[in-house]
Amino acid sequence: MQDPEPYLDARGVELQSFFDGDHPAVLDSEHRARVNFELFYFAIEDERKRFVDNPLAHCGRITDPVTYRRFRPDAGSPRIDYNEQPYFFESGVSSAVFAATPDSFLVPKYKMPMLPPDAPVTRER
C-alpha cells in the first residue's frame, strides 16, 4: 500500500489527533497506526504507542479485509498479525481465507477517486 501522507499533504488535509482533538495530528508514518484498512493519526508518539498496545480498546468499527463488511472487533475476534500490523476478522472463516494468502488482502480492491487539486474536501461525520 502506498503511503497516504503525500496525497493528504497535496490536498491540504489536516486532521486532529485521534486521542486529543485539540491538537493537530502529525501526518507521517511515525505518527500513524493502521488496523485493517483504517488509518489513525496522532499528535505524539506516546499516543500512537498507547493505541498500538491495545487497538481493540480504541479502534471502533473497522472493515474486514476479506468480506469488506464493517464490524466492531472484540476480544473474541480472530486476529492475525502480519507485516507488524494487526488484522481483525468478523469470523474464523474470514481469518482462514486471509491466512491462506494474506498478501492478496493487504490493499482494498476498490480505489479512491483521484480528484483535481482544487476540488473541495468533504469530511464524514
N, C-alpha and C positions, 0 to 999 in steps of 0.2 A: 504494500500500500504506500502510495506517495504521501509524504508529509503534507498536511493541510496548511501549515503556517504561511508559506509563500502566497497561497491563494487568499487566505484570510487577510494577510497584510495588504495585498494588492487591492482588495475590496474595501480596505479601511475598517474592517470589522474589529470592534473592541468588545471584550467580554469581561464580566465581573468574575472574581474568584469564586469558585464553587462553594467554599465554606464561608467566605466573608464578602458579601455583596457590596460593601463599602470600599473595597479595594479592587483595582483592575487586575485581571489575570495577566500573567506573562505568557504570551503566545509563542512558546518554543517547546522542544521535546523534553527539556529538563523540568518543565512545569506542567506536563501533560500526563494523564493516565488514560488507559484505554481498557474498557471491558466490552468484549464482543465487538460490535461496530461503533459503540458510543465513545465519545471523547470527553474528557473532563479536564478543565484547566484551573490552575491555582496561582495565587499571588506569591507564595513562598514554598520552598522545597519541603518544609516540615508539614504543610497541609497536604501536599502530594503523597508524602510518606504515610501520613495518617490514613488517607484514602486507600492507598495500595495495601496497607497492612490489614484492612478489613473492608473490602469493597462491598460486601453484602449489606453492611450497615448503612451505606451511603448511596449506592448506585440507582436505586429506584427501578423503574421498568426499563428493560433492555430488549434487544432483538436477538432471538435465537438465530445463530449463524447458519443453521441448516434449513429451518422452516420459515424464517423471516417473520415469525409471529412475535408480538410483543408480550412480555411476561415479567413478573416480579420474582427474581430468584430468591430462594431462602436457603437455610442450612441443609435442606434435603435435596436441593437441586444438584444434578450431576455437574461436575466441574472437571475441566481438563486445563492444565497449564501448558501452553505451547508457545515457544519463542518468548519466554519470560512474560507471558501475558495470560490472565485468567479468561477462560471461556466458560460460560454457564449455559445450561440447556434446559428446556422445558420438559424433557423426558429422557429416559435412558436410551430409547431408540435413536433420538436425535444425537445424543453424545456418541453412540456407537457408529453412526454414519460419519460423523466428524472424525472420530479416531481412526477410521479406515483410510481416509485421505484428507488430512487436515489442511494441506496447502490449497486445496480446491475451495475452501470456505473462508479464507482469510480476507478476501476482498468481496464486498457485496456484488451481486450480479447486476445491479442497477447502477446507473451513473447519474451524478449530479449534472443538471443542465449548466452549460457554460454561458454565463451572462456577460453582456458587454460591460466594460469597466464603469460606465456611468449609470447602469441600471440600479434602481433603489433596492436596498437591502431590507427585507422584512424579517421580523422575528416572531417565532411561535411563542405563545404564552401559555 
